[in-house]
Amino acid sequence: MTVAAAVTQLLALSVTGVTDNSAVAIRPPGYADLPVLRLQAAGQLFVEGLKAWNVAATAGSVTIFYDHMLLISGPTDGRNIDRWDSRLLYLDRYLAAITGDLTLDNNLTEPLSLILLKQSDNIQLGKNFYNGLVFRHRWVVRT
């Protein structure tokens, strides 16, 4: 059970209609490449000594937080209903995919938990803005 193996398993997740699932790259995806999934360490920090890793440690385990961004389309085009409908469609597809493997191929010591952190047409990655969803994952891995 390793964090690297869990990340690899999450990046192998197949969500219907999503063209790519990878870690955050230096260059944000172009609007023509959407929808895509991007994984990054969560922005909220939990343990002073481990800030760069976004982790909290207890005896025998480490809890790690990741944000999985589902970037669906480009910036606002004036069609609020279309953006909301697309977010609902991809929310359903993401949950259907992730619930099929809540331990990421047994790399987590307990099933992952997640919250829908943000659903908006104002998700920023680099200098670009996207319509999409951000899921905050909580993983517990044995040390």
Residue frames as qw, qx, qy, qz and C-alpha x, y, z in Angstrom:
[[0.000, 0.889, 0.459, 0.000, 0.00, 0.00, 0.00],
 [0.438, -0.190, 0.050, 0.877, 1.69, 3.15, -1.21],
 [0.198, 0.717, 0.186, -0.642, 0.62, 6.67, -2.02],
 [0.085, 0.432, -0.609, -0.660, 2.22, 6.35, -5.47],
 [0.032, 0.161, 0.959, 0.230, 0.18, 3.23, -6.21],
 [0.142, 0.644, 0.645, -0.385, -3.03, 4.95, -5.04],
 [0.153, 0.668, -0.139, -0.715, -2.29, 7.97, -7.25],
 [0.030, 0.214, -0.822, -0.527, -1.61, 5.67, -10.20],
 [0.089, 0.383, 0.919, -0.008, -4.92, 3.89, -9.61],
 [0.166, 0.723, 0.387, -0.547, -6.86, 7.17, -9.39],
 [0.132, 0.588, -0.391, -0.696, -5.24, 8.41, -12.60],
 [0.010, -0.010, 0.928, 0.372, -6.37, 5.18, -14.27],
 [0.311, 0.466, 0.664, -0.494, -9.99, 5.97, -13.36],
 [0.076, 0.192, 0.655, 0.727, -12.16, 6.08, -16.47],
 [0.245, 0.508, 0.477, -0.674, -15.05, 8.54, -16.42],
 [0.464, 0.547, 0.649, 0.253, -17.44, 8.45, -19.37],
 [0.266, 0.917, 0.238, 0.176, -16.81, 11.37, -21.70],
 [0.329, -0.876, 0.270, 0.224, -13.54, 12.48, -20.07],
 [0.741, 0.633, -0.217, 0.062, -10.63, 12.56, -22.51],
 [0.532, 0.418, -0.542, 0.498, -7.67, 12.62, -20.08],
 [0.694, -0.708, -0.085, -0.104, -6.98, 11.97, -16.39],
 [0.714, 0.266, -0.305, 0.571, -3.54, 13.10, -15.20],
 [0.468, -0.558, -0.286, 0.623, -1.66, 15.08, -12.58],
 [0.135, 0.961, 0.093, -0.225, -1.54, 18.84, -12.92],
 [0.745, 0.259, 0.174, 0.589, 0.96, 19.71, -15.64],
 [0.310, -0.304, -0.002, 0.901, 2.92, 22.90, -16.12],
 [0.176, 0.009, -0.376, -0.910, 0.61, 23.96, -18.96],
 [0.510, 0.240, 0.572, -0.596, -3.16, 23.93, -18.29],
 [0.433, 0.295, 0.806, 0.276, -5.30, 22.03, -20.81],
 [0.098, 0.029, -0.346, -0.932, -6.64, 23.88, -23.82],
 [0.563, 0.182, 0.334, -0.733, -10.39, 24.36, -24.07],
 [0.692, 0.321, -0.459, -0.455, -10.51, 22.09, -27.13],
 [0.350, 0.231, -0.894, 0.156, -9.10, 19.22, -25.00],
 [0.359, -0.105, 0.596, -0.711, -11.94, 19.29, -22.45],
 [0.606, -0.721, 0.145, -0.302, -13.38, 17.56, -20.49],
 [0.602, 0.341, -0.632, 0.349, -10.36, 16.38, -18.48],
 [0.729, -0.666, -0.159, 0.020, -9.48, 15.39, -14.91],
 [0.389, 0.616, -0.440, 0.525, -6.50, 16.93, -13.12],
 [0.774, -0.512, -0.336, 0.162, -5.11, 15.81, -9.75],
 [0.264, 0.620, -0.352, 0.649, -3.22, 18.09, -7.38],
 [0.375, -0.183, -0.694, 0.588, -2.33, 18.19, -3.71],
 [0.195, -0.820, -0.533, -0.076, -5.08, 19.86, -1.70],
 [0.191, 0.682, -0.091, 0.700, -4.63, 23.52, -0.93],
 [0.575, -0.726, 0.082, -0.368, -5.58, 23.25, 2.74],
 [0.436, 0.425, -0.708, 0.357, -2.64, 22.35, 4.99],
 [0.777, -0.485, -0.306, -0.259, -3.07, 20.14, 8.05],
 [0.820, -0.461, -0.068, 0.332, 0.23, 19.50, 9.86],
 [0.048, -0.956, 0.207, 0.203, 2.82, 22.24, 10.29],
 [0.418, -0.538, 0.661, 0.314, 5.84, 19.99, 9.71],
 [0.474, 0.153, 0.806, 0.320, 4.33, 18.37, 6.62],
 [0.321, 0.667, 0.153, -0.655, 2.90, 21.38, 4.82],
 [0.199, 0.474, -0.617, -0.596, 4.46, 20.58, 1.46],
 [0.064, -0.007, -0.982, -0.176, 2.84, 17.13, 1.48],
 [0.559, -0.193, -0.106, -0.800, -0.66, 18.14, 2.68],
 [0.664, -0.121, -0.738, -0.018, -0.76, 15.21, 5.08],
 [0.518, -0.599, 0.337, -0.508, -1.60, 14.46, 8.70],
 [0.533, 0.226, -0.808, 0.109, 0.12, 11.59, 10.47],
 [0.727, -0.482, 0.245, -0.423, -1.04, 9.34, 13.29],
 [0.418, -0.411, 0.810, -0.011, 0.46, 6.15, 14.67],
 [0.522, 0.084, 0.840, 0.125, 0.58, 3.65, 11.82],
 [0.432, 0.636, 0.594, 0.237, -1.11, 5.72, 9.14],
 [0.149, -0.231, 0.142, 0.951, -0.94, 8.88, 7.08],
 [0.341, 0.725, 0.571, -0.177, -3.97, 10.87, 5.92],
 [0.278, -0.125, 0.402, 0.863, -3.51, 12.66, 2.62],
 [0.356, 0.713, 0.415, -0.438, -5.76, 15.18, 0.90],
 [0.292, -0.011, 0.594, 0.749, -5.94, 15.60, -2.86],
 [0.446, 0.557, 0.193, -0.673, -8.14, 17.73, -5.10],
 [0.398, 0.170, 0.791, 0.434, -9.37, 16.03, -8.27],
 [0.249, 0.511, 0.023, -0.823, -10.57, 18.69, -10.71],
 [0.471, 0.413, 0.744, 0.233, -13.04, 17.76, -13.42],
 [0.045, 0.478, -0.159, -0.863, -12.68, 20.53, -15.99],
 [0.542, 0.466, 0.695, -0.076, -15.66, 20.33, -18.33],
 [0.449, 0.726, 0.361, 0.374, -15.63, 23.39, -20.56],
 [0.387, 0.275, -0.066, 0.878, -14.20, 26.85, -21.06],
 [0.030, -0.178, -0.408, 0.895, -15.27, 30.09, -19.41],
 [0.326, 0.540, 0.559, -0.539, -18.76, 31.57, -19.27],
 [0.122, 0.130, 0.647, 0.742, -20.62, 31.74, -22.52],
 [0.360, -0.050, 0.025, -0.931, -23.88, 33.12, -21.10],
 [0.713, -0.143, -0.531, -0.434, -25.73, 29.78, -20.98],
 [0.311, -0.452, 0.642, -0.536, -26.05, 29.15, -17.21],
 [0.885, -0.019, 0.236, -0.400, -28.47, 26.23, -17.61],
 [0.840, 0.426, -0.334, 0.024, -26.15, 24.39, -20.01],
 [0.233, 0.551, -0.671, 0.438, -23.22, 24.72, -17.61],
 [0.545, -0.297, 0.550, -0.560, -25.29, 23.51, -14.64],
 [0.939, 0.162, 0.041, -0.302, -26.67, 20.58, -16.64],
 [0.697, 0.494, -0.493, 0.163, -23.18, 19.56, -17.77],
 [0.057, -0.500, 0.694, -0.514, -21.87, 19.69, -14.19],
 [0.759, -0.133, 0.400, -0.496, -24.73, 17.45, -13.01],
 [0.911, 0.340, -0.189, -0.137, -24.09, 14.98, -15.84],
 [0.538, 0.509, -0.585, 0.331, -20.36, 14.76, -15.05],
 [0.376, -0.447, 0.583, -0.564, -21.00, 14.62, -11.28],
 [0.911, 0.005, 0.202, -0.360, -23.11, 11.52, -11.88],
 [0.836, 0.444, -0.313, 0.077, -20.48, 9.98, -14.17],
 [0.181, 0.600, -0.633, 0.454, -17.62, 10.70, -11.72],
 [0.565, -0.341, 0.540, -0.523, -19.47, 9.20, -8.75],
 [0.959, 0.161, 0.022, -0.232, -20.38, 6.11, -10.78],
 [0.693, 0.515, -0.449, 0.232, -16.71, 5.61, -11.67],
 [0.039, 0.559, -0.628, 0.540, -15.17, 6.31, -8.26],
 [0.716, -0.295, 0.377, -0.508, -17.60, 4.19, -6.25],
 [0.943, 0.221, -0.229, -0.094, -16.42, 1.16, -8.19],
 [0.771, 0.152, -0.377, 0.490, -13.00, 1.34, -6.46],
 [0.337, -0.901, -0.038, -0.271, -13.15, 3.18, -3.13],
 [0.722, -0.597, 0.243, 0.253, -9.86, 1.71, -1.87],
 [0.343, 0.817, -0.408, -0.217, -8.01, 2.42, -5.13],
 [0.811, 0.280, -0.514, -0.001, -7.16, -1.23, -5.74],
 [0.833, -0.474, -0.247, 0.145, -6.61, -1.88, -2.00],
 [0.525, 0.350, -0.236, 0.739, -3.94, 0.84, -1.71],
 [0.261, -0.539, 0.198, -0.776, -5.91, 2.68, 0.99],
 [0.114, 0.022, -0.904, 0.412, -6.43, 1.26, 4.48],
 [0.265, 0.506, 0.670, -0.474, -10.02, 2.49, 4.49],
 [0.399, 0.642, 0.559, 0.341, -12.37, 3.57, 1.69],
 [0.238, 0.121, 0.052, 0.962, -11.62, 7.05, 0.40],
 [0.060, 0.758, 0.562, -0.326, -13.97, 9.82, 1.32],
 [0.281, 0.178, 0.307, 0.892, -14.67, 12.82, -0.82],
 [0.132, 0.714, 0.447, -0.522, -16.63, 16.02, -0.82],
 [0.418, 0.674, 0.363, 0.489, -17.69, 18.19, -3.71],
 [0.423, -0.394, -0.171, 0.798, -15.50, 21.15, -2.80],
 [0.132, 0.518, -0.082, -0.841, -16.55, 23.41, -5.65],
 [0.448, 0.468, 0.697, 0.307, -18.88, 23.44, -8.64],
 [0.003, 0.806, 0.056, -0.589, -18.43, 26.55, -10.68],
 [0.678, 0.656, 0.170, 0.285, -17.60, 28.17, -13.99],
 [0.011, 0.932, -0.280, 0.230, -14.78, 29.94, -12.18],
 [0.893, -0.346, 0.188, 0.218, -12.22, 27.18, -11.52],
 [0.241, 0.897, -0.365, -0.068, -8.74, 28.51, -12.15],
 [0.894, -0.153, 0.267, 0.326, -5.78, 26.42, -13.28],
 [0.515, 0.071, 0.245, 0.818, -2.79, 28.47, -14.29],
 [0.069, 0.207, -0.020, -0.976, -4.13, 31.56, -16.03],
 [0.327, -0.176, -0.691, -0.620, -7.17, 29.76, -17.45],
 [0.471, -0.013, 0.510, -0.720, -10.68, 29.52, -16.04],
 [0.244, -0.040, -0.913, -0.325, -12.95, 26.50, -16.47],
 [0.731, -0.231, -0.006, -0.642, -16.49, 25.29, -15.86],
 [0.615, 0.146, -0.773, 0.050, -16.25, 22.19, -13.70],
 [0.794, -0.561, -0.124, -0.200, -16.16, 20.38, -10.39],
 [0.228, 0.561, -0.692, 0.393, -13.51, 19.99, -7.71],
 [0.873, -0.361, -0.299, -0.135, -13.58, 16.91, -5.49],
 [0.126, -0.691, 0.619, -0.351, -11.54, 16.88, -2.26],
 [0.860, -0.016, -0.510, -0.025, -10.30, 13.34, -1.56],
 [0.433, -0.667, 0.521, -0.310, -9.25, 12.07, 1.86],
 [0.837, 0.211, -0.505, 0.001, -7.00, 9.01, 1.78],
 [0.599, -0.647, 0.445, -0.154, -5.63, 6.98, 4.69],
 [0.760, 0.433, -0.480, 0.070, -2.50, 4.96, 3.91],
 [0.868, -0.477, -0.010, 0.142, -0.66, 2.64, 6.28],
 [0.102, 0.884, -0.454, 0.054, 2.88, 3.74, 7.14]]
